[in-house]
Amino acid sequence: MANEPSFAQHLRSYITGYILSVVLTLAAFAAVLTIGRENKSVLLLVALLGIAQLVVQLKYFLNVTTQREYRDNLALVAFSTLILLIIVLGTVWIMGNLAVRMHATM
Amino acid sequence: MNLSSSSKSPGSIGNAHEAAHRDPAVVIFGFWVFMMSDLIFFGVVFAIYITMVGATAGGPGPKELFDFGSLFAQTMLLLTSSLTVGIATVTMRHERSRASFLFWVVITLLLGIGFLTLELYDFSEMASKGGVPSRSGYLSAFFGLVPLHGLHVTFGCLWMLVLIAQVFTMGMGQVVKLRFLRLALFWHFLDLIWIGIFSIVYFGGWVYG
C-alpha cells in the first residue's frame, strides 16, 4: 500500500459509485413502470442495468478491480460467477425445457 | 496480496495457521471466500424462484401483491446505507475521530433498520391480501428468497451493534478494525444481492407472473 489514496479521493470513489447506482436504479424502475406492462422485453433492459450496477458497486464499493493487489479477489469473484451461472442457467434451462415438454405454461 | 507469504513452508501447518490469523490480507480474502459461497447459496434460491414464476395455483401473484413504491424506498435505504458504511470505512482508514466513525456506523444501522421495517410492513401487506408462503409454490419460493436476504440484513444489524460495543470496550485496535472491514464487505455484498432481488424477483416476477 505505497500509494494510499487520500481521504478525499477515497470518499469521492464511494460517492461516484453511489450516484451511478442511483441513476441505474432509477432507470430500471422507470423502464419497468413505463413500458413493463405491455412489453416483456423490458427485462433485457433491466438485466443490462442490473449488471451495470453490479459492476459499478464491485468497482467503487468492493474494490474488485484489475489492479495487481486485488487480482486474487477478481479471480475469486470471476470463478464464483462462473459456478453461479452454471447452476442458475442450468436449472432454468432444464426446468424450462421440462415444462415445455410437459406442455405446461410458464 | 500473496497467500504463500504468510506461511513459511507448506509442511508446518500449525505455524502457518497461526500466522494466517494475523495477516489482514488473508483474513479479508477468507471472508471473500465465505461471501462467494453465500452467493452460490443465494443463486440456488434464485434459480428455484425463477422456475416457480407463474406457479401461483390460482392464488395471488406479483401483479396483485407487489408495491413498487415501497420497493423503491427499500432499494434507496439499502443503497444509501451501502454509501454510509463506505464513508465509515474511509473515516476509519484515514484515522479520523472515533466519534465520526461511530456516527456513520449508527447512520448505517438506522438505515438498515428502516429497510427491515419497510420489508416487514410489505410482507404483512402481502399476507393481508392472501399472499402467505403456504398458498402456492410461487409464494413459497418468494418467501424462501426475499426474507433470506432480510435475515442477512438482520444479522448485519446485530453485527453492527456488537461492533459498536467492541469499539467502546476494546478500542479501535487492529482486531476491531479488521472486524469492521469484514462487516463493511458483508454490507456491500447484501446490496449486490438486493440488485438481483429487485431486478429478478420483483421486476421479473411482475412482468412474467
HADDOCK unambig.tbl for C-alpha pairs under 7 A between the chains (distance, minus, plus):
assign (segid A and resid 7 and name CA) (segid B and resid 90 and name CA) 6.75 0.50 0.50
assign (segid A and resid 7 and name CA) (segid B and resid 94 and name CA) 6.28 0.50 0.50
assign (segid A and resid 10 and name CA) (segid B and resid 90 and name CA) 6.42 0.50 0.50
assign (segid A and resid 11 and name CA) (segid B and resid 87 and name CA) 6.52 0.50 0.50
assign (segid A and resid 11 and name CA) (segid B and resid 90 and name CA) 6.51 0.50 0.50
assign (segid A and resid 14 and name CA) (segid B and resid 83 and name CA) 6.32 0.50 0.50
assign (segid A and resid 14 and name CA) (segid B and resid 86 and name CA) 6.38 0.50 0.50
assign (segid A and resid 18 and name CA) (segid B and resid 83 and name CA) 6.27 0.50 0.50
assign (segid A and resid 32 and name CA) (segid B and resid 203 and name CA) 6.99 0.50 0.50
assign (segid A and resid 36 and name CA) (segid B and resid 207 and name CA) 6.35 0.50 0.50
assign (segid A and resid 37 and name CA) (segid B and resid 207 and name CA) 6.80 0.50 0.50
assign (segid A and resid 40 and name CA) (segid B and resid 207 and name CA) 6.12 0.50 0.50
assign (segid A and resid 43 and name CA) (segid B and resid 204 and name CA) 6.58 0.50 0.50
assign (segid A and resid 46 and name CA) (segid B and resid 199 and name CA) 6.35 0.50 0.50
assign (segid A and resid 47 and name CA) (segid B and resid 199 and name CA) 6.90 0.50 0.50
assign (segid A and resid 50 and name CA) (segid B and resid 195 and name CA) 6.27 0.50 0.50
assign (segid A and resid 50 and name CA) (segid B and resid 199 and name CA) 6.66 0.50 0.50
assign (segid A and resid 54 and name CA) (segid B and resid 192 and name CA) 6.22 0.50 0.50
assign (segid A and resid 61 and name CA) (segid B and resid 86 and name CA) 6.90 0.50 0.50
assign (segid A and resid 61 and name CA) (segid B and resid 188 and name CA) 6.76 0.50 0.50
assign (segid A and resid 62 and name CA) (segid B and resid 185 and name CA) 6.64 0.50 0.50
assign (segid A and resid 62 and name CA) (segid B and resid 188 and name CA) 6.94 0.50 0.50
assign (segid A and resid 69 and name CA) (segid B and resid 1 and name CA) 5.36 0.50 0.50
assign (segid A and resid 80 and name CA) (segid B and resid 36 and name CA) 6.13 0.50 0.50
assign (segid A and resid 84 and name CA) (segid B and resid 40 and name CA) 5.71 0.50 0.50
assign (segid A and resid 84 and name CA) (segid B and resid 43 and name CA) 6.11 0.50 0.50
assign (segid A and resid 87 and name CA) (segid B and resid 44 and name CA) 6.94 0.50 0.50
assign (segid A and resid 88 and name CA) (segid B and resid 43 and name CA) 6.29 0.50 0.50
assign (segid A and resid 88 and name CA) (segid B and resid 44 and name CA) 6.45 0.50 0.50
assign (segid A and resid 88 and name CA) (segid B and resid 47 and name CA) 5.06 0.50 0.50
assign (segid A and resid 91 and name CA) (segid B and resid 47 and name CA) 6.30 0.50 0.50
assign (segid A and resid 92 and name CA) (segid B and resid 47 and name CA) 6.47 0.50 0.50
assign (segid A and resid 92 and name CA) (segid B and resid 50 and name CA) 6.94 0.50 0.50
assign (segid A and resid 92 and name CA) (segid B and resid 51 and name CA) 6.17 0.50 0.50
assign (segid A and resid 95 and name CA) (segid B and resid 51 and name CA) 6.51 0.50 0.50
assign (segid A and resid 106 and name CA) (segid B and resid 54 and name CA) 5.87 0.50 0.50
